[in-house]
Amino acid sequence: MYLIEMKKRITALILCAALAFAVCACEITPAQSASGAYGNSSGAAIAENEPFTLSEIGEAVVHTSEQKQFLSMENLYNVSRVADGTKEKSRPLPVKLEWKDNTNKQAVYTRVYVSENADMSDPLTLITMEDKVSVYNLKVGVKYYWKVSAVFKDGSVTESRVAEFTTENECPRNVYVDGSTNWRDLGGWTTKSGKKVRQGLIYRTGRLNTSNIDSSVAEITAEGIKEATLHLKIKTEIDLRGKSESSNITASVLGEDVNYYLCPMNYESDLLSINADMVKKVFGILSDDDNYPVIFHCHIGTDRTGFVAYLINGLLGVSKQDLYKDYLFSNFGNIGSSRSMDDIADRYVASLDDFGGADLSEKIRNYLISVGVTQEQINSVVSILT
């Protein structure tokens, strides 16, 4: 009996020790586990007993080296050194997410979830049969959370832990939409009050369909339409081309669920006076919260589009230097020729400077009121976008 009792006590002690070790093992922090090429966003490797090991990212770079070179220039007239409007260079870099499968099972496919929210609500979802994926068009200066969920041959589903990364905090947030050039978000820029223009609400771009032909042909591809409607969630298209220039379209090529407004603008002479009626119409559309997210464009998304972008972000309090940067970034699009600050100086920059007001924002506000935009509409636009 004594020997039996001793054996029971020894067995119990061994079990307790094993249990204590298991509990400690579960509480090992990522920093205490083996280091390697994969880990969480803090730079520490994830424990090897995790089903998936997610790659370390830290800060995700979204601008190409040439784009970054331009954005760091003190003299913006030097933009032609890196981009002259004759090649497609406007796309951002993707954020590359990779993972290692530690399950020793073969996944049929893997879902990748990317969210701005720690609880992974409202995620962007991608499906892949590989152990990596490239994610385009994330917002700038934003912390993202991500995880993977694999479906295996036996029907089982296994999820990873949630990791995080932050995108670089530099504007513009340029966007890749297949079949169209010169896309970017007006959001992300800092205003005079220190606020940021909200991202994901209003985009400028080049045309989506051919111009100046009898029968419209979509240039944006099916994949581009999917990106614009499902990821960017565009609800309204404002077309600044003339009716014949737009190839006489009456609806958005993005689909019947997208509102389409034709607001023909002219790019000759002084844009402020010659386009007064259309400026009033555009800001009326922008004052309605139900229309967002919005895209607006002309033929190449540079001149008339640049004018409207200048009015919007100038009204919101973005600095003139940043307004110039946004305009000149069109040189990275395939727009046919280069642009400089001189191209807009006489067309609207100087004319706006002549309007009364303490700063550019107030001058643009006064201009908008002079063409019939109401104070209520102006306040609505500012409230929606900041």
Phi and psi in degrees as a GROMACS rama.xvg file:
@    title "Ramachandran Plot"
@    xaxis  label "Phi"
@    yaxis  label "Psi"
@TYPE xy
-63.0762  -44.4467  TYR-2
-63.916  -41.1921  LEU-3
-62.6468  -42.947  ILE-4
-64.1321  -40.1774  GLU-5
-63.6425  -41.5613  MET-6
-61.5084  -40.694  LYS-7
-62.9751  -42.1584  LYS-8
-66.5439  -42.2757  ARG-9
-62.2686  -43.4868  ILE-10
-60.857  -41.6408  THR-11
-64.0624  -40.86  ALA-12
-63.5891  -40.5989  LEU-13
-63.8194  -42.7259  ILE-14
-64.2553  -40.928  LEU-15
-63.3621  -42.1077  CYS-16
-63.5173  -41.7315  ALA-17
-64.6115  -40.7841  ALA-18
-65.5995  -41.2349  LEU-19
-62.0174  -41.4273  ALA-20
-63.186  -40.8631  PHE-21
-64.0711  -41.7701  ALA-22
-63.6689  -42.9022  VAL-23
-63.1007  -40.3354  CYS-24
-62.7626  -37.7751  ALA-25
-68.4727  -25.5063  CYS-26
-95.1849  5.20782  GLU-27
-62.6823  130.24  ILE-28
-77.6242  158.562  THR-29
-54.0862  -36.0859  PRO-30
-65.7612  -22.7514  ALA-31
-88.6198  -12.9094  GLN-32
-86.8497  173.831  SER-33
-62.586  137.564  ALA-34
-81.8945  162.132  SER-35
177.207  -164.404  GLY-36
-78.1142  -14.0749  ALA-37
-116.353  152.506  TYR-38
175.663  -167.018  GLY-39
-94.8114  -178.879  ASN-40
-70.0668  -14.8132  SER-41
-76.8723  -4.61059  SER-42
93.8856  -4.38266  GLY-43
-92.7672  143.394  ALA-44
-74.6333  149.154  ALA-45
-84.8288  144.168  ILE-46
-55.6374  143.862  ALA-47
-67.6433  -19.783  GLU-48
-84.3802  4.18801  ASN-49
-70.6777  146.068  GLU-50
-64.361  -31.9494  PRO-51
-134.559  142.983  PHE-52
-108.404  116.157  THR-53
-90.884  143.908  LEU-54
-67.7118  147.074  SER-55
-79.2193  134.66  GLU-56
-121.898  -46.6165  ILE-57
71.4841  -123.861  GLY-58
-91.9749  126.245  GLU-59
-90.7338  123.523  ALA-60
-84.612  129.94  VAL-61
-119.033  -6.82246  VAL-62
-105.146  142.74  HIS-63
-70.1818  167.188  THR-64
-62.2992  -37.1497  SER-65
-69.9367  -39.6579  GLU-66
-62.4117  -42.938  GLN-67
-65.9165  -36.4808  LYS-68
-61.7521  -43.7252  GLN-69
-64.1895  -46.5548  PHE-70
-64.7217  -20.8199  LEU-71
-93.7199  -1.08237  SER-72
-70.7572  135.504  MET-73
-80.0318  -36.947  GLU-74
-101.218  102.24  ASN-75
-71.1903  -11.4117  LEU-76
-66.187  -14.3398  TYR-77
-85.8744  9.17545  ASN-78
-56.7512  -33.1631  VAL-79
-64.6504  -13.2037  SER-80
-67.9021  -24.9112  ARG-81
-119.069  -19.8956  VAL-82
-157.696  134.623  ALA-83
-128.83  15.76  ASP-84
80.8377  6.60629  GLY-85
-107.105  -2.81687  THR-86
-136.231  152.974  LYS-87
-76.9709  105.083  GLU-88
-131.64  11.5798  LYS-89
-84.4099  -9.12599  SER-90
-74.5943  148.359  ARG-91
-81.4709  170.227  PRO-92
-80.7964  145.402  LEU-93
-80.1168  157.357  PRO-94
-89.7532  123.038  VAL-95
-97.0681  117.232  LYS-96
-105.266  129.468  LEU-97
-133.009  156.731  GLU-98
-151.991  159.682  TRP-99
-114.544  130.148  LYS-100
-88.81  116.805  ASP-101
-100.849  10.0485  ASN-102
-84.5399  -15.1423  THR-103
61.7532  23.1158  ASN-104
-118.551  163.238  LYS-105
-102.419  117.331  GLN-106
-77.3098  137.179  ALA-107
-75.2487  -45.4153  VAL-108
-158.275  165.597  TYR-109
-130.927  133.61  THR-110
-93.9684  136.358  ARG-111
-115.014  125.254  VAL-112
-110.666  130.412  TYR-113
-128.588  125.682  VAL-114
-139.632  152.804  SER-115
-81.401  -7.31177  GLU-116
-111.961  137.535  ASN-117
-62.6343  -26.9124  ALA-118
-85.1707  6.57081  ASP-119
64.2972  23.8933  MET-120
-76.222  153.679  SER-121
48.7218  55.4973  ASP-122
-84.8844  156.436  PRO-123
-80.942  128.864  LEU-124
-116.903  127.664  THR-125
-122.238  147.726  LEU-126
-120.003  132.908  ILE-127
-143.818  157.586  THR-128
-105.391  7.51853  MET-129
-108.855  -176.294  GLU-130
-105.87  30.3416  ASP-131
-160.404  159.611  LYS-132
-155.274  147.514  VAL-133
-105.563  128.251  SER-134
-113.196  119.332  VAL-135
-99.3645  158.808  TYR-136
70.3311  31.9498  ASN-137
-77.2869  154.328  LEU-138
-68.5345  156.991  LYS-139
-89.7229  145.747  VAL-140
64.4089  32.5396  GLY-141
-124.064  138.896  VAL-142
-81.9629  130.242  LYS-143
-117.22  150.865  TYR-144
-117.417  142.642  TYR-145
-148.184  155.058  TRP-146
-154.308  166.218  LYS-147
-122.396  152.176  VAL-148
-137.449  114.15  SER-149
-102.046  139.898  ALA-150
-106.25  123.223  VAL-151
-100.883  168.305  PHE-152
-59.1968  -31.5106  LYS-153
-80.9649  3.90564  ASP-154
90.615  -7.41507  GLY-155
-76.3514  155.673  SER-156
-126.141  130.889  VAL-157
-128.045  134.103  THR-158
-109.278  152.458  GLU-159
-87.4005  173.585  SER-160
-71.9501  172.044  ARG-161
-93.7245  128.55  VAL-162
-112.531  176.384  ALA-163
-145.109  159.367  GLU-164
-155.455  165.7  PHE-165
-125.903  135.13  THR-166
-80.6872  151.86  THR-167
-60.639  145.209  GLU-168
-97.8562  70.6857  ASN-169
-143.649  130.503  GLU-170
-93.8504  158.307  CYS-171
-83.7525  163.702  PRO-172
-86.3732  89.9548  ARG-173
-78.9608  151.763  ASN-174
-129.718  141.866  VAL-175
-103.975  112.841  TYR-176
-126.617  113.929  VAL-177
-60.6773  131.436  ASP-178
92.7027  -0.364949  GLY-179
-140.921  147.584  SER-180
-114.988  164.189  THR-181
69.3437  33.3865  ASN-182
-83.4656  137.297  TRP-183
-162.881  156.743  ARG-184
-83.951  138.231  ASP-185
-78.2119  -10.3983  LEU-186
-82.457  167.816  GLY-187
101.354  -25.7172  GLY-188
-70.9998  149.282  TRP-189
-87.4927  136.724  THR-190
-95.902  172.957  THR-191
-63.2451  -23.6727  LYS-192
-84.8774  -5.45148  SER-193
94.2437  -8.42248  GLY-194
-73.922  163.456  LYS-195
-105.199  138.835  LYS-196
-65.1176  132.116  VAL-197
-66.0862  136.39  ARG-198
-88.3935  155.97  GLN-199
83.8229  10.9491  GLY-200
-112.482  -34.2148  LEU-201
-145.952  130.236  ILE-202
-125.798  146.582  TYR-203
-107.148  149.184  ARG-204
-160.422  170.293  THR-205
-81.0637  -179.759  GLY-206
-59.7009  156.361  ARG-207
-104.522  -20.0847  LEU-208
-133.604  165.297  ASN-209
-61.3368  150.207  THR-210
-106.591  151.17  SER-211
59.9799  40.0802  ASN-212
-130.195  160.902  ILE-213
-66.666  -37.2138  ASP-214
-122.941  121.721  SER-215
-63.8237  139.599  SER-216
-127.249  125.148  VAL-217
-66.5797  132.643  ALA-218
-97.781  -32.8403  GLU-219
-64.6433  136.618  ILE-220
-84.7313  172.11  THR-221
-59.8215  -37.6024  ALA-222
-67.6743  -37.203  GLU-223
-66.1778  -40.4996  GLY-224
-62.2844  -41.2392  ILE-225
-61.6656  -42.9618  LYS-226
-63.5416  -43.6468  GLU-227
-67.6466  -38.0551  ALA-228
-92.6961  -37.1629  THR-229
-90.8814  -40.5345  LEU-230
-88.5893  -55.3699  HIS-231
-79.3302  -17.7081  LEU-232
59.4494  40.7612  LYS-233
-61.5615  132.358  ILE-234
-113.47  -20.4425  LYS-235
-140.829  135.718  THR-236
-116.478  124.849  GLU-237
-107.565  116.741  ILE-238
-104.343  117.655  ASP-239
-92.3217  3.90148  LEU-240
-79.5672  162.605  ARG-241
-72.0673  167.942  GLY-242
-61.2238  -50.5452  LYS-243
-69.3239  -34.0682  SER-244
-62.9069  -32.9631  GLU-245
-79.7539  3.51075  SER-246
65.2867  30.3328  SER-247
61.4679  29.2157  ASN-248
-73.9014  151.431  ILE-249
-122.638  -1.26081  THR-250
-145.693  157.427  ALA-251
-70.5077  139.756  SER-252
-71.4695  -9.20806  VAL-253
-76.401  -13.6934  LEU-254
129.738  164.381  GLY-255
-68.7034  -16.9309  GLU-256
-82.2961  -5.93074  ASP-257
-100.352  125.243  VAL-258
-64.7133  141.095  ASN-259
-125.002  124.714  TYR-260
-124.267  122.137  TYR-261
-91.5587  118.76  LEU-262
-129.733  75.4699  CYS-263
-60.5492  126.317  PRO-264
-120.249  153.112  MET-265
-105.16  145.706  ASN-266
-114.108  23.1921  TYR-267
-102.027  150.655  GLU-268
62.5517  -146.187  SER-269
-85.9018  111.573  ASP-270
-64.2025  -28.2424  LEU-271
-63.7485  -43.2158  LEU-272
-85.636  -40.4861  SER-273
-71.4742  -22.0396  ILE-274
-113.155  21.1321  ASN-275
-55.8226  -46.5448  ALA-276
-63.8039  -40.748  ASP-277
-73.4588  -32.5962  MET-278
-61.1661  -43.6267  VAL-279
-60.152  -43.2859  LYS-280
-65.8226  -44.2877  LYS-281
-60.7396  -46.423  VAL-282
-71.462  -24.0275  PHE-283
-65.5788  -41.2538  GLY-284
-64.6901  -43.363  ILE-285
-71.0857  -16.8961  LEU-286
-81.5163  -6.76015  SER-287
-99.8477  111.904  ASP-288
-59.0811  -26.6827  ASP-289
-69.9739  -14.2629  ASP-290
-84.2329  -10.7526  ASN-291
-88.784  151.078  TYR-292
-70.8803  148.752  PRO-293
-120.147  144.642  VAL-294
-119.975  147.519  ILE-295
-136.267  148.128  PHE-296
-161.686  162.996  HIS-297
-118.345  -131.926  CYS-298
-80.4008  -53.5466  HIS-299
-113.22  2.99906  ILE-300
72.5493  33.1129  GLY-301
-127.258  -54.0033  THR-302
-86.0869  -67.8942  ASP-303
-65.7  -39.4906  ARG-304
-62.6519  -41.2328  THR-305
-63.4873  -35.7621  GLY-306
-62.2785  -48.3451  PHE-307
-65.4286  -40.2173  VAL-308
-62.3238  -39.4018  ALA-309
-62.7098  -42.7937  TYR-310
-64.6988  -43.6219  LEU-311
-66.7734  -56.8194  ILE-312
-73.4732  -28.0992  ASN-313
-64.7998  -41.0363  GLY-314
-60.4415  -38.9153  LEU-315
-74.4563  -12.2491  LEU-316
103.153  15.6876  GLY-317
-71.8931  141.251  VAL-318
-67.2961  155.721  SER-319
-62.4731  -36.815  LYS-320
-60.1032  -43.0511  GLN-321
-72.398  -31.576  ASP-322
-64.3436  -38.9438  LEU-323
-65.2777  -42.4052  TYR-324
-58.3914  -44.2623  LYS-325
-64.0216  -43.2478  ASP-326
-62.4996  -48.7574  TYR-327
-70.5041  -17.9489  LEU-328
-63.3527  -17.4478  PHE-329
-61.4537  -20.8704  SER-330
-62.6752  -17.3592  ASN-331
-83.5208  -14.0465  PHE-332
-84.0167  163.151  GLY-333
-86.6824  79.4463  ASN-334
-107.213  0.657171  ILE-335
98.8556  -28.4775  GLY-336
-162.983  169.264  SER-337
-85.6106  161.257  SER-338
-127.258  150.292  ARG-339
-133.068  173.905  SER-340
-63.6436  -27.5992  MET-341
-63.4478  -26.1123  ASP-342
-67.1134  -21.3549  ASP-343
-113.697  -8.1885  ILE-344
-58.4704  -51.1522  ALA-345
-83.2686  -20.5895  ASP-346
-79.0053  -33.4238  ARG-347
-158.553  -23.7712  TYR-348
-63.8192  -50.4337  VAL-349
-65.7246  -39.602  ALA-350
-64.2792  -39.0325  SER-351
-67.4646  -36.5518  LEU-352
-62.4963  -24.9824  ASP-353
-80.6702  -13.6258  ASP-354
-71.5064  151.121  PHE-355
-68.9956  145.471  GLY-356
151.549  152.887  GLY-357
-73.3387  -27.9838  ALA-358
-149.969  179.867  ASP-359
-61.0051  -40.2859  LEU-360
-59.08  -45.0172  SER-361
-69.1807  -35.3534  GLU-362
-65.7502  -41.7746  LYS-363
-66.7244  -39.5533  ILE-364
-58.0132  -44.7869  ARG-365
-66.4577  -37.5005  ASN-366
-63.1574  -45.8235  TYR-367
-60.6674  -42.0167  LEU-368
-62.9345  -36.7286  ILE-369
-66.6099  -24.5035  SER-370
-98.4677  3.99692  VAL-371
106.997  1.38444  GLY-372
-73.1688  130.61  VAL-373
-81.3631  159.066  THR-374
-61.8584  -35.8981  GLN-375
-62.717  -42.0485  GLU-376
-65.8986  -42.0784  GLN-377
-60.5518  -47.1015  ILE-378
-61.0457  -36.3812  ASN-379
-65.9705  -44.9512  SER-380
-59.6269  -46.7851  VAL-381
-62.7752  -40.8133  VAL-382
-66.443  -39.6458  SER-383
-67.349  -40.6842  ILE-384
-95.9399  -7.21474  LEU-385
